[in-house]
Amino acid sequence: MHLAAHFPGVNNTTVWADPRSRSQIDFSSFEQLARTAERGKFDFFFLAEGLRLREHNGRVHDLDVVGRPESLTVLNALAAVTERLGLAATVNATFNEPYELARRIATLDHLSAGRAAWNVVTSSDAFTGENFRRGGYLDRADRYLRAAEFVATARELWDSWTPDGVSRPFAHEGPQFTISGEFTVPRSPQGHPVVIQAGDSDEGREFAASAADIIFTRHGTLEAGRDFYADVKARLAAYGREPESLKIMPGVTVVVGDSDAEAQEKAAEIRRQQVSPQNAILAAEQIWGTDLSAYDPDGPLPDIDPVPDSEITQGRVRHGDPFAIVARWRALAEAKGLSLRGTVIETTTRQSFIGSPRTVADELTAFVDERAADGFIFVPHLTPGGLDDVVDRVVPLLQESGAFRSEYTGSTLRSHLGLPEPVWKG
């Protein structure tokens, strides 16, 4: 299986109040988590990125990170303190340009001797777009069209140098980009840096099948994972690709204890820490789309209907029909006798794998054996020590069983993932 580490932060997973939680800004936090991942022989270290501080009810969102450094800059620094670990940056294809971004990612690939990856994300969010000179956003229907042409153009730029080091002029003309010239960075050690795509929509799946090396997804059950895996792998043939050319890696959380019972107790406490009374109200406001500060988080769910198309939250995508979500929450609260906070805990923060080291190792292996995933991207709840239990207690069992590598056998991220170097198309 393939394993990766996600640096936590801009989400409701992180437990900010834990005394072991450290800075989201200091380089030492990034370095410690990356060194832990490399000690565990992980494939890569993955940084998310936000282009604007999200707002809720007119104020900065409580769970956002003020001052998070730009991801490629952090990864260039990490290239100097790691040797084999892949380095994956999230960079938005809506608010960047192919020449500049292809140059920056190729530079990271050279500095790291072939360990760079680009997580391609898109945006249809006008709130985020206000930070950029275009002064807005792409229609949702167009964002993947731009992303697909962006990736194709970047690959043309990377191929404009021959494998033996000769630069050739490039020229690209398309609906999104018309550029020409000469690329300043020689062909990188991997040929092309690894491309990651994050998305579960039909558009996202099709884009991943056509252009990505890894798809970062989220599926909480074995059955859902199998369905997603089968669907995405079946799309590859239309693009002349083999099933192993795209790795499916869901983001997962893990809680490890000396026994399954202890792990369940730890998981329940972590969920209570993740959802404070204040955060429970905030989470509910995102669903109801209105101010709920008058409601008691330890009392019943609000007895009002949600506000459709609310803009109470800016910079954060609302998932699904709020009326349907409220109906599910009310049914769950009634069935289990849950308060508002209890309902938020039950619906938003359940960990993916909980148990003793053996239980977790066996469940991870089962997901891969049963074609629900090719590997996992671990999202710890603590920065920067949240991977320690996985690396120290679970990974040795995976190595013992032969499910995961005991040593790196190659030096590039493509070699870790079992991906061939792209054929030069200059």
DRENDO-1510 file (C-alpha; in Angstrom, 1 decimal, always signed):
<recs>
REC; n; res; u; v; w
REC; 1; MET; +0.0; +0.0; +0.0 .
REC; 2; HIS; +1.0; +3.7; -0.3 .
REC; 3; LEU; +1.0; +6.0; +2.7 .
REC; 4; ALA; +1.2; +9.8; +2.9 .
REC; 5; ALA; +1.0; +12.5; +5.6 .
REC; 6; HIS; -1.3; +15.5; +5.5 .
REC; 7; PHE; -0.3; +18.6; +7.5 .
REC; 8; PRO; -3.5; +19.5; +9.4 .
REC; 9; GLY; -5.0; +22.9; +9.9 .
REC; 10; VAL; -7.7; +24.4; +7.8 .
REC; 11; ASN; -10.5; +22.0; +8.9 .
REC; 12; ASN; -12.5; +20.8; +11.9 .
REC; 13; THR; -10.1; +17.9; +12.6 .
REC; 14; THR; -7.4; +19.7; +14.4 .
REC; 15; VAL; -7.6; +19.9; +18.2 .
REC; 16; TRP; -6.2; +23.4; +18.8 .
REC; 17; ALA; -6.6; +23.3; +22.6 .
REC; 18; ASP; -4.5; +20.2; +23.3 .
REC; 19; PRO; -1.3; +21.2; +25.1 .
REC; 20; ARG; +0.7; +19.1; +22.6 .
REC; 21; SER; -0.6; +21.3; +19.7 .
REC; 22; ARG; +2.1; +23.6; +18.4 .
REC; 23; SER; +2.4; +26.3; +15.8 .
REC; 24; GLN; +0.9; +26.1; +12.3 .
REC; 25; ILE; +3.4; +28.6; +11.1 .
REC; 26; ASP; +6.9; +27.8; +12.6 .
REC; 27; PHE; +9.0; +25.7; +10.2 .
REC; 28; SER; +9.9; +23.3; +13.1 .
REC; 29; SER; +6.3; +22.0; +13.0 .
REC; 30; PHE; +6.5; +21.2; +9.3 .
REC; 31; GLU; +9.9; +19.7; +9.7 .
REC; 32; GLN; +8.9; +17.4; +12.6 .
REC; 33; LEU; +5.9; +16.0; +10.8 .
REC; 34; ALA; +7.8; +15.5; +7.6 .
REC; 35; ARG; +10.7; +13.8; +9.4 .
REC; 36; THR; +8.2; +11.5; +11.1 .
REC; 37; ALA; +6.6; +10.6; +7.8 .
REC; 38; GLU; +10.0; +9.9; +6.3 .
REC; 39; ARG; +11.0; +7.7; +9.3 .
REC; 40; GLY; +7.8; +5.7; +8.5 .
REC; 41; LYS; +8.9; +5.4; +4.8 .
REC; 42; PHE; +5.9; +7.3; +3.6 .
REC; 43; ASP; +5.5; +8.0; +0.0 .
REC; 44; PHE; +4.9; +11.8; +0.4 .
REC; 45; PHE; +4.1; +14.8; +2.6 .
REC; 46; PHE; +1.0; +16.7; +1.6 .
REC; 47; LEU; +0.3; +20.4; +2.2 .
REC; 48; ALA; -3.2; +21.9; +1.7 .
REC; 49; GLU; -3.6; +25.6; +1.0 .
REC; 50; GLY; -6.2; +28.3; +1.4 .
REC; 51; LEU; -6.1; +31.5; -0.7 .
REC; 52; ARG; -8.2; +33.6; +1.6 .
REC; 53; LEU; -9.1; +33.5; +5.3 .
REC; 54; ARG; -12.6; +32.2; +5.4 .
REC; 55; GLU; -15.3; +34.2; +7.1 .
REC; 56; HIS; -18.3; +33.2; +9.1 .
REC; 57; ASN; -21.1; +35.7; +10.0 .
REC; 58; GLY; -18.8; +38.6; +9.1 .
REC; 59; ARG; -15.8; +37.5; +11.1 .
REC; 60; VAL; -12.7; +35.3; +10.4 .
REC; 61; HIS; -13.7; +31.7; +10.7 .
REC; 62; ASP; -12.6; +30.3; +14.1 .
REC; 63; LEU; -11.0; +27.2; +12.6 .
REC; 64; ASP; -8.9; +28.9; +10.0 .
REC; 65; VAL; -5.2; +29.4; +10.2 .
REC; 66; VAL; -4.0; +33.0; +10.2 .
REC; 67; GLY; -0.5; +33.2; +8.6 .
REC; 68; ARG; -0.2; +29.8; +7.1 .
REC; 69; PRO; +2.9; +30.0; +4.8 .
REC; 70; GLU; +2.6; +29.3; +1.1 .
REC; 71; SER; +3.0; +25.6; +0.4 .
REC; 72; LEU; +5.7; +25.5; -2.3 .
REC; 73; THR; +8.0; +27.7; -0.2 .
REC; 74; VAL; +7.6; +25.4; +2.8 .
REC; 75; LEU; +8.3; +22.3; +0.6 .
REC; 76; ASN; +11.4; +23.8; -1.0 .
REC; 77; ALA; +12.7; +24.2; +2.6 .
REC; 78; LEU; +11.7; +20.7; +3.5 .
REC; 79; ALA; +13.6; +19.4; +0.5 .
REC; 80; ALA; +16.8; +20.3; +2.4 .
REC; 81; VAL; +16.0; +18.4; +5.5 .
REC; 82; THR; +14.5; +15.2; +4.0 .
REC; 83; GLU; +16.0; +12.7; +1.5 .
REC; 84; ARG; +13.4; +10.4; +0.1 .
REC; 85; LEU; +10.0; +11.7; +1.1 .
REC; 86; GLY; +7.8; +13.1; -1.7 .
REC; 87; LEU; +6.7; +16.7; -1.3 .
REC; 88; ALA; +3.2; +17.6; -2.5 .
REC; 89; ALA; +1.9; +21.2; -2.8 .
REC; 90; THR; -1.7; +22.2; -3.3 .
REC; 91; VAL; -1.8; +25.0; -5.9 .
REC; 92; ASN; -5.0; +26.4; -7.4 .
REC; 93; ALA; -5.4; +26.2; -11.2 .
REC; 94; THR; -8.0; +29.0; -11.3 .
REC; 95; PHE; -5.8; +31.7; -9.9 .
REC; 96; ASN; -2.4; +30.9; -11.3 .
REC; 97; GLU; -0.8; +30.8; -14.8 .
REC; 98; PRO; +0.8; +27.7; -16.4 .
REC; 99; TYR; +4.2; +29.1; -17.2 .
REC; 100; GLU; +4.9; +30.5; -13.7 .
REC; 101; LEU; +3.5; +27.5; -11.8 .
REC; 102; ALA; +5.1; +24.9; -14.1 .
REC; 103; ARG; +8.4; +26.7; -13.4 .
REC; 104; ARG; +8.0; +26.7; -9.6 .
REC; 105; ILE; +7.0; +23.0; -9.4 .
REC; 106; ALA; +9.8; +21.9; -11.8 .
REC; 107; THR; +12.2; +23.9; -9.6 .
REC; 108; LEU; +11.0; +21.9; -6.5 .
REC; 109; ASP; +11.5; +18.7; -8.4 .
REC; 110; HIS; +15.1; +19.7; -9.2 .
REC; 111; LEU; +15.9; +20.9; -5.6 .
REC; 112; SER; +14.5; +17.7; -4.2 .
REC; 113; ALA; +16.0; +15.3; -6.8 .
REC; 114; GLY; +12.7; +14.2; -8.1 .
REC; 115; ARG; +10.3; +14.3; -5.2 .
REC; 116; ALA; +7.8; +17.0; -6.3 .
REC; 117; ALA; +4.0; +16.7; -6.7 .
REC; 118; TRP; +1.3; +19.1; -7.5 .
REC; 119; ASN; -2.2; +18.8; -6.0 .
REC; 120; VAL; -4.4; +20.5; -8.6 .
REC; 121; VAL; -7.4; +22.3; -7.1 .
REC; 122; THR; -10.0; +24.6; -8.7 .
REC; 123; SER; -12.3; +27.3; -7.4 .
REC; 124; SER; -15.7; +28.7; -8.4 .
REC; 125; ASP; -15.7; +31.0; -5.3 .
REC; 126; ALA; -16.1; +34.8; -6.0 .
REC; 127; PHE; -15.1; +35.5; -2.4 .
REC; 128; THR; -11.7; +34.0; -2.9 .
REC; 129; GLY; -11.4; +35.5; -6.4 .
REC; 130; GLU; -11.6; +39.0; -4.9 .
REC; 131; ASN; -7.9; +38.6; -3.9 .
REC; 132; PHE; -6.9; +38.3; -7.6 .
REC; 133; ARG; -6.8; +40.7; -10.5 .
REC; 134; ARG; -9.5; +38.8; -12.4 .
REC; 135; GLY; -11.7; +40.1; -9.7 .
REC; 136; GLY; -13.9; +37.1; -9.4 .
REC; 137; TYR; -14.2; +33.5; -10.4 .
REC; 138; LEU; -14.9; +31.0; -13.1 .
REC; 139; ASP; -18.4; +29.5; -13.6 .
REC; 140; ARG; -18.5; +26.1; -11.9 .
REC; 141; ALA; -19.0; +24.4; -15.2 .
REC; 142; ASP; -15.7; +26.0; -16.5 .
REC; 143; ARG; -13.3; +25.4; -13.7 .
REC; 144; TYR; -12.4; +21.8; -14.7 .
REC; 145; LEU; -12.0; +22.9; -18.3 .
REC; 146; ARG; -9.4; +25.4; -17.3 .
REC; 147; ALA; -7.8; +22.9; -14.9 .
REC; 148; ALA; -7.5; +20.2; -17.7 .
REC; 149; GLU; -5.9; +22.7; -20.1 .
REC; 150; PHE; -3.7; +24.1; -17.3 .
REC; 151; VAL; -2.3; +20.6; -16.6 .
REC; 152; ALA; -1.9; +19.8; -20.3 .
REC; 153; THR; -0.1; +23.1; -20.9 .
REC; 154; ALA; +2.2; +22.6; -17.9 .
REC; 155; ARG; +3.2; +19.2; -19.3 .
REC; 156; GLU; +3.9; +20.8; -22.7 .
REC; 157; LEU; +6.3; +23.2; -20.9 .
REC; 158; TRP; +8.0; +20.4; -19.0 .
REC; 159; ASP; +8.4; +18.5; -22.3 .
REC; 160; SER; +9.9; +21.5; -24.1 .
REC; 161; TRP; +13.3; +20.4; -22.8 .
REC; 162; THR; +14.6; +17.1; -24.3 .
REC; 163; PRO; +15.7; +14.4; -21.9 .
REC; 164; ASP; +19.3; +15.1; -22.9 .
REC; 165; GLY; +19.1; +18.7; -21.9 .
REC; 166; VAL; +18.2; +20.7; -25.0 .
REC; 167; SER; +15.7; +23.5; -24.8 .
REC; 168; ARG; +13.1; +23.9; -27.6 .
REC; 169; PRO; +10.6; +26.7; -28.1 .
REC; 170; PHE; +7.1; +26.0; -27.0 .
REC; 171; ALA; +3.7; +27.3; -28.3 .
REC; 172; HIS; +0.3; +26.6; -26.9 .
REC; 173; GLU; -3.0; +28.0; -28.2 .
REC; 174; GLY; -6.3; +27.0; -26.6 .
REC; 175; PRO; -9.5; +28.3; -25.2 .
REC; 176; GLN; -7.9; +29.2; -21.8 .
REC; 177; PHE; -4.2; +29.9; -22.6 .
REC; 178; THR; -2.2; +31.2; -25.6 .
REC; 179; ILE; +1.5; +31.3; -24.7 .
REC; 180; SER; +4.8; +30.8; -26.5 .
REC; 181; GLY; +8.5; +31.2; -25.8 .
REC; 182; GLU; +11.2; +29.1; -24.1 .
REC; 183; PHE; +10.9; +27.4; -20.7 .
REC; 184; THR; +13.7; +28.3; -18.3 .
REC; 185; VAL; +13.9; +25.1; -16.3 .
REC; 186; PRO; +15.4; +21.9; -17.7 .
REC; 187; ARG; +13.5; +18.6; -17.8 .
REC; 188; SER; +13.0; +17.6; -14.2 .
REC; 189; PRO; +14.3; +14.4; -12.6 .
REC; 190; GLN; +10.9; +12.7; -12.8 .
REC; 191; GLY; +10.2; +13.9; -16.3 .
REC; 192; HIS; +7.0; +15.4; -15.0 .
REC; 193; PRO; +6.3; +16.0; -11.3 .
REC; 194; VAL; +3.5; +13.8; -10.0 .
REC; 195; VAL; +0.0; +15.3; -10.4 .
REC; 196; ILE; -2.7; +14.8; -7.7 .
REC; 197; GLN; -6.3; +15.7; -8.0 .
REC; 198; ALA; -8.7; +16.1; -5.1 .
REC; 199; GLY; -12.4; +15.6; -5.8 .
REC; 200; ASP; -15.4; +13.3; -5.6 .
REC; 201; SER; -17.7; +14.8; -8.1 .
REC; 202; ASP; -18.3; +13.3; -11.5 .
REC; 203; GLU; -16.3; +16.1; -13.1 .
REC; 204; GLY; -13.5; +15.5; -10.6 .
REC; 205; ARG; -13.4; +11.7; -11.3 .
REC; 206; GLU; -13.3; +12.3; -15.0 .
REC; 207; PHE; -10.5; +14.8; -14.7 .
REC; 208; ALA; -8.5; +12.5; -12.5 .
REC; 209; ALA; -9.0; +9.6; -14.9 .
REC; 210; SER; -7.7; +11.8; -17.8 .
REC; 211; ALA; -4.8; +13.6; -16.2 .
REC; 212; ALA; -3.9; +12.6; -12.6 .
REC; 213; ASP; -1.4; +10.2; -11.0 .
REC; 214; ILE; -3.2; +10.2; -7.6 .
REC; 215; ILE; -6.7; +11.0; -6.6 .
REC; 216; PHE; -7.2; +12.3; -3.0 .
REC; 217; THR; -10.7; +11.4; -1.9 .
REC; 218; ARG; -12.8; +10.7; +1.1 .
REC; 219; HIS; -14.9; +7.6; +1.8 .
REC; 220; GLY; -15.9; +6.5; +5.3 .
REC; 221; THR; -16.9; +2.9; +4.6 .
REC; 222; LEU; -15.4; -0.1; +2.8 .
REC; 223; GLU; -18.5; -0.3; +0.6 .
REC; 224; ALA; -18.3; +3.4; -0.5 .
REC; 225; GLY; -14.6; +3.0; -1.1 .
REC; 226; ARG; -15.1; +0.0; -3.3 .
REC; 227; ASP; -17.7; +1.7; -5.4 .
REC; 228; PHE; -15.6; +4.8; -5.9 .
REC; 229; TYR; -12.5; +2.7; -6.7 .
REC; 230; ALA; -14.3; +0.6; -9.3 .
REC; 231; ASP; -15.9; +3.7; -10.9 .
REC; 232; VAL; -12.7; +5.7; -11.2 .
REC; 233; LYS; -10.5; +2.8; -12.4 .
REC; 234; ALA; -13.1; +1.9; -15.0 .
REC; 235; ARG; -12.8; +5.4; -16.5 .
REC; 236; LEU; -9.1; +5.0; -17.3 .
REC; 237; ALA; -9.4; +2.8; -20.4 .
REC; 238; ALA; -11.1; +5.6; -22.3 .
REC; 239; TYR; -7.8; +7.6; -22.0 .
REC; 240; GLY; -5.6; +4.6; -22.9 .
REC; 241; ARG; -4.5; +4.2; -19.3 .
REC; 242; GLU; -3.9; +1.1; -17.2 .
REC; 243; PRO; -5.6; +0.7; -13.7 .
REC; 244; GLU; -2.3; +1.0; -11.8 .
REC; 245; SER; -1.5; +4.3; -13.5 .
REC; 246; LEU; -3.8; +6.1; -11.0 .
REC; 247; LYS; -3.5; +5.6; -7.3 .
REC; 248; ILE; -6.6; +6.1; -5.2 .
REC; 249; MET; -5.7; +7.5; -1.7 .
REC; 250; PRO; -8.5; +8.6; +0.6 .
REC; 251; GLY; -7.8; +11.0; +3.4 .
REC; 252; VAL; -8.2; +9.1; +6.8 .
REC; 253; THR; -7.9; +9.7; +10.5 .
REC; 254; VAL; -6.6; +7.1; +13.0 .
REC; 255; VAL; -6.8; +6.7; +16.7 .
REC; 256; VAL; -4.6; +4.0; +18.3 .
REC; 257; GLY; -4.8; +2.6; +21.8 .
REC; 258; ASP; -3.4; -0.3; +23.7 .
REC; 259; SER; -6.7; -2.1; +23.2 .
REC; 260; ASP; -9.7; -1.5; +20.9 .
REC; 261; ALA; -11.7; -0.4; +24.0 .
REC; 262; GLU; -9.1; +2.2; +25.0 .
REC; 263; ALA; -8.9; +3.5; +21.4 .
REC; 264; GLN; -12.7; +4.0; +21.3 .
REC; 265; GLU; -12.5; +6.0; +24.6 .
REC; 266; LYS; -9.6; +8.1; +23.1 .
REC; 267; ALA; -11.6; +8.6; +19.9 .
REC; 268; ALA; -14.7; +9.8; +21.8 .
REC; 269; GLU; -12.6; +12.3; +23.8 .
REC; 270; ILE; -10.9; +13.6; +20.6 .
REC; 271; ARG; -14.4; +14.2; +19.1 .
REC; 272; ARG; -15.5; +16.2; +22.1 .
REC; 273; GLN; -12.3; +18.3; +21.8 .
REC; 274; GLN; -12.8; +18.8; +18.1 .
REC; 275; VAL; -16.4; +20.1; +18.7 .
REC; 276; SER; -16.5; +22.6; +21.5 .
REC; 277; PRO; -19.8; +24.2; +22.3 .
REC; 278; GLN; -18.9; +27.2; +20.3 .
REC; 279; ASN; -17.8; +25.1; +17.3 .
REC; 280; ALA; -21.1; +23.1; +17.5 .
REC; 281; ILE; -23.1; +26.3; +17.0 .
REC; 282; LEU; -20.7; +27.4; +14.2 .
REC; 283; ALA; -21.1; +24.0; +12.4 .
REC; 284; ALA; -24.9; +24.2; +12.7 .
REC; 285; GLU; -25.0; +27.8; +11.4 .
REC; 286; GLN; -23.2; +26.5; +8.3 .
REC; 287; ILE; -26.1; +24.1; +7.7 .
REC; 288; TRP; -29.0; +26.4; +8.7 .
REC; 289; GLY; -27.4; +29.4; +7.1 .
REC; 290; THR; -28.4; +31.8; +9.9 .
REC; 291; ASP; -27.3; +33.1; +13.3 .
REC; 292; LEU; -28.0; +30.4; +15.9 .
REC; 293; SER; -26.1; +32.1; +18.8 .
REC; 294; ALA; -29.3; +32.1; +20.9 .
REC; 295; TYR; -29.5; +28.3; +20.9 .
REC; 296; ASP; -28.0; +26.1; +23.6 .
REC; 297; PRO; -25.4; +23.8; +22.2 .
REC; 298; ASP; -26.3; +21.2; +24.8 .
REC; 299; GLY; -30.0; +21.6; +24.0 .
REC; 300; PRO; -32.2; +20.4; +21.1 .
REC; 301; LEU; -31.6; +21.1; +17.4 .
REC; 302; PRO; -33.0; +24.5; +16.2 .
REC; 303; ASP; -36.7; +24.3; +15.4 .
REC; 304; ILE; -36.5; +26.5; +12.3 .
REC; 305; ASP; -36.0; +25.8; +8.6 .
REC; 306; PRO; -32.6; +26.4; +7.0 .
REC; 307; VAL; -32.0; +29.5; +4.8 .
REC; 308; PRO; -31.3; +28.4; +1.2 .
REC; 309; ASP; -28.4; +30.0; -0.6 .
REC; 310; SER; -27.2; +31.7; +2.6 .
REC; 311; GLU; -23.9; +33.6; +2.5 .
REC; 312; ILE; -23.3; +33.4; +6.2 .
REC; 313; THR; -20.1; +31.5; +5.5 .
REC; 314; GLN; -17.6; +32.8; +2.9 .
REC; 315; GLY; -14.8; +30.8; +1.4 .
REC; 316; ARG; -16.2; +27.5; +2.4 .
REC; 317; VAL; -18.2; +25.2; +0.2 .
REC; 318; ARG; -21.7; +24.1; +1.5 .
REC; 319; HIS; -22.1; +20.4; +0.8 .
REC; 320; GLY; -25.5; +19.1; -0.2 .
REC; 321; ASP; -29.1; +20.2; +0.3 .
REC; 322; PRO; -29.4; +21.9; +3.7 .
REC; 323; PHE; -33.1; +20.8; +4.0 .
REC; 324; ALA; -32.0; +17.2; +3.5 .
REC; 325; ILE; -29.1; +17.5; +6.0 .
REC; 326; VAL; -31.3; +19.1; +8.6 .
REC; 327; ALA; -33.9; +16.2; +8.2 .
REC; 328; ARG; -31.1; +13.6; +8.7 .
REC; 329; TRP; -29.8; +15.5; +11.7 .
REC; 330; ARG; -33.2; +15.6; +13.3 .
REC; 331; ALA; -33.9; +11.9; +12.7 .
REC; 332; LEU; -30.5; +11.0; +14.2 .
REC; 333; ALA; -31.0; +13.3; +17.2 .
REC; 334; GLU; -34.4; +11.8; +17.9 .
REC; 335; ALA; -33.2; +8.2; +17.5 .
REC; 336; LYS; -30.2; +8.6; +19.7 .
REC; 337; GLY; -31.4; +11.3; +22.1 .
REC; 338; LEU; -28.7; +13.7; +21.0 .
REC; 339; SER; -28.2; +17.4; +21.8 .
REC; 340; LEU; -27.2; +19.9; +19.1 .
REC; 341; ARG; -23.5; +19.4; +20.0 .
REC; 342; GLY; -23.9; +15.6; +20.2 .
REC; 343; THR; -25.4; +15.6; +16.7 .
REC; 344; VAL; -22.5; +17.6; +15.3 .
REC; 345; ILE; -20.1; +15.3; +17.0 .
REC; 346; GLU; -21.9; +12.3; +15.6 .
REC; 347; THR; -22.1; +13.6; +12.0 .
REC; 348; THR; -18.9; +15.5; +11.4 .
REC; 349; THR; -15.9; +14.1; +13.2 .
REC; 350; ARG; -15.9; +10.3; +13.3 .
REC; 351; GLN; -12.5; +8.8; +12.8 .
REC; 352; SER; -11.8; +6.4; +10.0 .
REC; 353; PHE; -9.8; +3.7; +11.8 .
REC; 354; ILE; -10.0; +3.2; +15.6 .
REC; 355; GLY; -8.4; +0.3; +17.5 .
REC; 356; SER; -5.3; -1.4; +18.7 .
REC; 357; PRO; -2.2; -1.3; +16.4 .
REC; 358; ARG; -3.1; -4.7; +15.1 .
REC; 359; THR; -6.8; -3.8; +14.5 .
REC; 360; VAL; -5.8; -0.7; +12.6 .
REC; 361; ALA; -3.2; -2.4; +10.6 .
REC; 362; ASP; -5.6; -5.2; +9.6 .
REC; 363; GLU; -8.3; -2.8; +8.6 .
REC; 364; LEU; -6.0; -0.7; +6.5 .
REC; 365; THR; -4.8; -3.8; +4.8 .
REC; 366; ALA; -8.4; -5.0; +4.2 .
REC; 367; PHE; -9.3; -1.7; +2.4 .
REC; 368; VAL; -6.4; -2.2; +0.0 .
REC; 369; ASP; -6.9; -6.0; -0.5 .
REC; 370; GLU; -10.6; -5.5; -1.2 .
REC; 371; ARG; -10.0; -2.7; -3.8 .
REC; 372; ALA; -11.4; +0.2; -1.8 .
REC; 373; ALA; -8.0; +2.1; -1.9 .
REC; 374; ASP; -4.4; +1.9; -3.1 .
REC; 375; GLY; -3.3; +3.6; +0.1 .
REC; 376; PHE; -4.1; +6.4; +2.5 .
REC; 377; ILE; -3.3; +10.0; +3.3 .
REC; 378; PHE; -3.3; +10.3; +7.1 .
REC; 379; VAL; -4.8; +13.5; +8.5 .
REC; 380; PRO; -3.7; +13.8; +12.2 .
REC; 381; HIS; -5.6; +15.7; +14.8 .
REC; 382; LEU; -2.5; +17.2; +16.4 .
REC; 383; THR; +0.4; +19.2; +14.9 .
REC; 384; PRO; +3.1; +18.1; +14.7 .
REC; 385; GLY; +3.1; +14.9; +16.8 .
REC; 386; GLY; -0.2; +13.4; +15.5 .
REC; 387; LEU; +1.5; +10.8; +13.3 .
REC; 388; ASP; +3.7; +9.3; +16.0 .
REC; 389; ASP; +1.3; +6.4; +17.0 .
REC; 390; VAL; +0.8; +5.4; +13.3 .
REC; 391; VAL; +4.5; +5.4; +12.5 .
REC; 392; ASP; +5.7; +3.8; +15.7 .
REC; 393; ARG; +3.0; +1.3; +16.3 .
REC; 394; VAL; +1.0; +0.6; +13.1 .
REC; 395; VAL; +3.6; +0.9; +10.3 .
REC; 396; PRO; +5.9; -1.9; +11.8 .
REC; 397; LEU; +3.0; -4.3; +11.7 .
REC; 398; LEU; +2.3; -3.4; +8.0 .
REC; 399; GLN; +6.0; -3.9; +7.3 .
REC; 400; GLU; +6.0; -7.2; +9.1 .
REC; 401; SER; +3.1; -8.5; +7.0 .
REC; 402; GLY; +4.6; -7.3; +3.7 .
REC; 403; ALA; +1.7; -4.8; +3.2 .
REC; 404; PHE; +4.1; -1.8; +3.2 .
REC; 405; ARG; +7.8; -1.2; +2.4 .
REC; 406; SER; +10.5; -1.6; +5.0 .
REC; 407; GLU; +12.9; +0.6; +3.1 .
REC; 408; TYR; +12.8; +3.0; +0.2 .
REC; 409; THR; +13.9; +1.2; -2.9 .
REC; 410; GLY; +14.1; +4.3; -5.2 .
REC; 411; SER; +14.8; +8.0; -4.8 .
REC; 412; THR; +11.9; +9.7; -6.6 .
REC; 413; LEU; +8.3; +10.0; -5.8 .
REC; 414; ARG; +7.4; +8.2; -9.0 .
REC; 415; SER; +9.5; +5.2; -7.9 .
REC; 416; HIS; +7.8; +5.1; -4.5 .
REC; 417; LEU; +4.4; +5.0; -6.2 .
REC; 418; GLY; +5.4; +2.5; -8.9 .
REC; 419; LEU; +4.7; +5.1; -11.7 .
REC; 420; PRO; +6.8; +5.1; -14.8 .
REC; 421; GLU; +8.5; +8.3; -16.0 .
REC; 422; PRO; +6.3; +9.9; -18.6 .
REC; 423; VAL; +7.2; +9.4; -22.3 .
REC; 424; TRP; +8.8; +12.5; -23.7 .
REC; 425; LYS; +6.4; +14.2; -26.1 .
REC; 426; GLY; +8.5; +17.0; -27.3 .
</recs>
